[in-house]
Amino acid sequence: ILLRPSATVYGLGDTVHGTVELKLTEPIAARRLVVALRAKRKRYVVQRTSDGLTSPVQRTETLFDHEVELCGAETYRTSNRSFAIHIPSRIDTSVNVGGAFGDAIRAAQALKSMTESPIRWSLTAFLDIAWKRNLSKTIDLSVDY
């Protein structure tokens, strides 16, 4: 499987257009062909161990996960399928409140942001094959915000 987006850099609110190119040596019966857009980041959190101590642990959190089914159940052959998947216009919520309360919230958000890595966007195409290993391809996307 080859995944070819139409551009290299996107912004929040854009639509990713492109093609999924299936290069198959033989026809394959599959349940569906899907393109998925995901946004993830790593964050450090404090976790209490069984002996009562605390330690920082890195966790991956998914901020956005959207799948678009290009085709349903059929016998797939070598072909090209076009896709369009929308990037949300907002991914992270920040509070815009004035006064002392707003200052306290912005301070808490600043502290929280120091424990987070940048958001990593990825685009995945996969052929869902029943009772066998799926064929897939994942690429990173550059999304400015």
C-alpha positions as CSV (number, residue, x, y, z in Angstrom):
1,I,0.0,0.0,0.0
2,L,1.2,3.5,-0.8
3,L,-0.3,6.6,0.7
4,R,0.1,9.9,-1.2
5,P,-1.3,13.1,0.3
6,S,-1.7,16.0,-2.1
7,A,0.4,18.4,0.1
8,T,3.2,18.2,2.6
9,V,2.1,20.8,5.1
10,Y,-1.5,21.3,6.4
11,G,-3.1,23.7,8.9
12,L,-6.0,23.2,11.4
13,G,-9.3,23.2,9.6
14,D,-7.8,21.9,6.3
15,T,-8.9,18.9,4.3
16,V,-6.3,16.3,3.4
17,H,-6.8,15.0,-0.1
18,G,-4.8,12.2,-1.6
19,T,-4.7,8.7,-3.0
20,V,-4.2,5.2,-1.7
21,E,-2.4,3.1,-4.2
22,L,-2.9,-0.7,-3.8
23,K,-0.1,-2.7,-5.4
24,L,-1.2,-6.3,-5.0
25,T,0.4,-9.3,-6.5
26,E,-3.0,-11.1,-6.5
27,P,-6.6,-10.3,-5.7
28,I,-7.4,-10.2,-2.0
29,A,-10.9,-10.5,-0.4
30,A,-11.1,-7.9,2.3
31,R,-13.7,-6.3,4.6
32,R,-12.9,-2.7,3.9
33,L,-10.2,-0.1,2.9
34,V,-9.8,2.7,5.5
35,V,-7.9,5.9,5.9
36,A,-7.4,7.2,9.4
37,L,-6.1,10.5,10.7
38,R,-4.7,10.5,14.3
39,A,-3.2,13.1,16.6
40,K,-1.2,11.9,19.6
41,R,1.2,13.3,22.1
42,K,3.2,12.0,25.0
43,R,2.7,13.4,28.5
44,Y,4.5,12.8,31.8
45,V,2.2,12.0,34.7
46,V,2.9,11.2,38.3
47,Q,2.1,7.6,39.3
48,R,2.1,6.1,42.7
49,T,3.9,2.7,43.0
50,S,2.8,-0.2,45.1
51,D,5.3,0.8,47.9
52,G,3.7,4.3,48.1
53,L,6.4,6.2,46.3
54,T,5.6,8.4,43.3
55,S,7.5,8.5,40.0
56,P,7.0,10.2,36.6
57,V,5.7,7.9,33.9
58,Q,5.3,8.8,30.2
59,R,1.9,8.1,28.6
60,T,0.6,8.5,25.1
61,E,-2.7,10.2,24.8
62,T,-4.9,10.3,21.7
63,L,-6.3,13.7,20.9
64,F,-8.0,12.9,17.6
65,D,-8.8,9.7,15.9
66,H,-11.0,9.7,12.8
67,E,-11.5,6.9,10.2
68,V,-12.9,7.2,6.7
69,E,-14.0,4.0,5.0
70,L,-13.1,4.3,1.3
71,C,-14.6,1.0,0.2
72,G,-16.5,-1.9,1.8
73,A,-16.3,-5.6,1.4
74,E,-15.0,-6.7,-2.0
75,T,-12.2,-8.4,-3.7
76,Y,-9.4,-5.8,-4.1
77,R,-7.0,-5.7,-7.0
78,T,-4.2,-3.3,-7.9
79,S,-5.8,0.2,-8.1
80,N,-5.8,3.8,-6.9
81,R,-8.5,5.1,-4.5
82,S,-8.9,8.8,-3.7
83,F,-9.7,10.1,-0.2
84,A,-10.5,13.3,1.7
85,I,-10.3,13.6,5.4
86,H,-10.8,16.7,7.5
87,I,-8.4,18.1,10.1
88,P,-10.3,19.6,13.0
89,S,-10.1,23.4,13.4
90,R,-9.3,23.1,17.1
91,I,-7.3,20.4,18.8
92,D,-6.4,21.8,22.2
93,T,-8.8,23.8,24.3
94,S,-7.6,26.8,26.1
95,V,-9.7,29.0,28.4
96,N,-10.1,32.7,27.6
97,V,-11.4,34.1,31.0
98,G,-10.4,37.5,32.4
99,G,-9.5,38.5,35.9
100,A,-7.7,36.6,38.7
101,F,-9.6,33.4,37.9
102,G,-8.4,33.5,34.3
103,D,-4.9,34.2,35.4
104,A,-5.0,31.1,37.7
105,I,-6.4,28.9,34.8
106,R,-3.7,30.1,32.4
107,A,-1.0,29.4,35.0
108,A,-2.3,25.9,35.4
109,Q,-2.4,25.4,31.7
110,A,1.2,26.6,31.4
111,L,2.3,24.1,34.0
112,K,0.4,21.3,32.3
113,S,2.0,22.2,28.9
114,M,5.5,21.7,30.4
115,T,4.7,18.0,30.8
116,E,3.5,17.5,27.2
117,S,5.4,16.8,24.0
118,P,4.3,18.3,20.7
119,I,1.3,16.8,18.9
120,R,2.2,14.2,16.3
121,W,-0.2,13.8,13.4
122,S,-0.3,10.6,11.4
123,L,-2.2,9.3,8.4
124,T,-2.8,5.6,8.0
125,A,-4.3,3.5,5.2
126,F,-5.2,-0.1,5.9
127,L,-6.8,-3.0,4.1
128,D,-8.9,-4.9,6.7
129,I,-8.5,-8.6,5.7
130,A,-10.6,-11.1,7.7
131,W,-8.5,-13.7,9.6
132,K,-5.2,-12.5,8.1
133,R,-2.7,-9.8,8.7
134,N,-3.9,-6.4,7.5
135,L,-2.0,-4.5,4.9
136,S,-1.2,-1.0,6.1
137,K,0.9,2.1,5.6
138,T,1.4,5.0,8.1
139,I,3.0,8.3,7.3
140,D,3.6,11.4,9.5
141,L,1.7,14.6,8.6
142,S,3.0,18.1,9.2
143,V,0.1,20.2,10.7
144,D,0.8,23.8,11.7
145,Y,-1.3,25.5,14.4
